[in-house]
Amino acid sequence: MLKTEAQLPEVQRMLGPSQLSTTGLYLTPSEEDGRAAVKRAGL
């Protein structure tokens, strides 16, 4: 969902935990995600 630009609260609703911080535990970025972020930043 995040790769298709869903927002974190939308992911939270799909996964079901009551706190946004709990949802964040599921969202560890991959190395590829990190490289893509650096590329988008123009670094």
N, C-alpha and C positions, 0 to 999 in steps of 0.2 A: 504494500500500500504506500509506503513512504517513497519508493522508487517512482511511483506514479503521482507524486506530489500531494499525497494525503497529509493532512495536518495531524499532529500528535493527539489532540483531543478526539479526532475521528478514530484513530487507531485504538485509543483507550476504550472507546465505546464498543468496538468490535471484540477486544480481548476480555473486557469485563471487570478488570480490577477497579476498586473504588477510588484509588488515589492515582493522580498523574505520575507521581514519583515511582510508583510500582511499575507502571507501563514503561517508564524510562529504562528500567532494568533489562527489558527485552530488546533494546535498541542499540546494541553495541555496533558501531560502524565497522565495516570491513576495511582491509587495506585499500581495496579498490575505491571504496567510498572516500577515503582520505585523499588518495591521489586525485580523484575527480574534483574534490573540494579545492585542493591546491591549484589545479588547472583552471577552475572557474575564477579563482581569485587572481589569476594572472601571475602567479609566482613561479 
